[in-house]
Amino acid sequence: MLKRLFSIGLVVLLFHAGNSVLMLDVVRANQSDAATDKVKAAVAKRGTGPKAKVTVKLKDKTKLKGFISNASGDSFTLSDSKTGQARTLAYSDVSEVKKQGGLSLVAKIGIGVGAGVGALALLYAIGCAGDNGGYAC
């Protein structure tokens, strides 16, 4: 009886382990599809031509800079602005596509805060410059 119970438990355990591996593969495939779709959307958003400058980060951590010269269903072509060398990249090999150059959101917020503080300091200086010592002094 104990052997039979142990055998049934072992079969259930092996069946569960096999299904877990299968489910893990399915989840990874879905995540890969979602990442590929995100890269496709980023490339489509940028368009093609010399004004479509991007920085591409590959899954092997290398970074490439250039512009998108051609985009198709499963890959796109990145051309180096300086050398003119074209490189075809599969969407599945790319982890991230970013607009090249420009200011980050933090830099833009910092500039806005600095301009606001400068405007307030200017108003304070103008208010204190009056004949009677100004209103705020």
MOWO-V895466 format. One record per residue. SS is DSSP state (h for helix, s for strand, l for the rest). NEAR is the number of other C-alpha atoms within 8 Angstrom. D_LAST is the distance of its C-alpha to the last C-alpha in Angstrom with 2 decimals. Layout:
# MOWO-V895466
SS|NEAR|D_LAST / SS|NEAR|D_LAST
This chain:
# MOWO-V895466
l|4|95.15 / h|5|92.44 / h|6|93.11 / h|7|92.81 / h|8|89.51 / h|8|88.17 / h|8|89.34 / h|8|87.65 / h|8|84.39 / h|8|84.60 / h|8|85.24 / h|8|82.25 / h|8|80.03 / h|8|81.18 / h|8|80.78 / h|8|77.22 / h|8|76.36 / h|8|77.84 / h|8|75.87 / h|8|72.63 / h|8|73.12 / h|8|73.95 / h|8|70.87 / h|8|68.67 / h|8|70.10 / h|8|69.41 / h|8|65.77 / h|8|65.26 / h|8|66.89 / h|8|64.61 / h|8|61.49 / h|9|62.79 / h|8|63.43 / h|8|59.91 / h|10|58.41 / h|12|60.72 / h|8|59.73 / h|8|56.04 / h|13|56.75 / h|9|58.85 / h|8|56.06 / h|10|53.55 / h|11|56.03 / h|8|56.77 / h|6|53.07 / h|10|52.61 / l|8|55.77 / l|11|57.80 / l|9|57.48 / l|9|55.44 / l|6|52.17 / l|10|52.83 / s|12|51.51 / s|12|51.43 / s|12|51.41 / s|12|54.29 / s|12|54.61 / s|11|58.22 / l|8|59.49 / l|4|60.59 / l|6|56.89 / l|7|57.32 / s|8|54.76 / s|7|55.81 / s|12|53.82 / s|11|55.05 / s|15|55.56 / s|18|57.79 / s|11|60.76 / s|9|62.96 / s|11|62.81 / l|6|65.84 / l|4|66.73 / l|6|66.93 / s|10|65.18 / s|13|62.90 / s|12|62.91 / s|14|60.00 / s|12|60.17 / l|11|58.38 / l|10|56.34 / l|4|57.12 / l|5|60.78 / l|7|61.88 / l|7|63.66 / s|8|64.08 / s|7|64.32 / s|8|65.46 / s|10|63.75 / s|9|64.97 / h|11|62.37 / h|8|63.68 / h|8|62.84 / s|14|59.15 / s|12|56.53 / s|8|53.42 / s|12|52.55 / s|8|48.99 / s|9|47.50 / l|8|47.27 / l|4|43.93 / l|5|40.74 / l|6|37.66 / l|6|37.81 / h|6|35.89 / h|6|33.68 / h|8|32.82 / h|9|31.99 / h|8|29.69 / h|8|27.96 / h|8|27.47 / h|8|26.05 / h|8|23.55 / h|8|22.55 / h|8|22.13 / h|8|19.97 / h|8|17.60 / h|8|17.62 / h|8|16.87 / h|8|13.83 / h|8|12.55 / h|8|13.44 / h|8|11.68 / h|9|8.30 / h|8|9.28 / h|8|10.50 / h|11|7.62 / h|11|5.54 / l|8|9.06 / l|9|9.69 / l|5|11.54 / l|4|9.50 / l|8|6.24 / l|10|5.85 / l|7|5.86 / l|6|3.77 / l|6|0.00
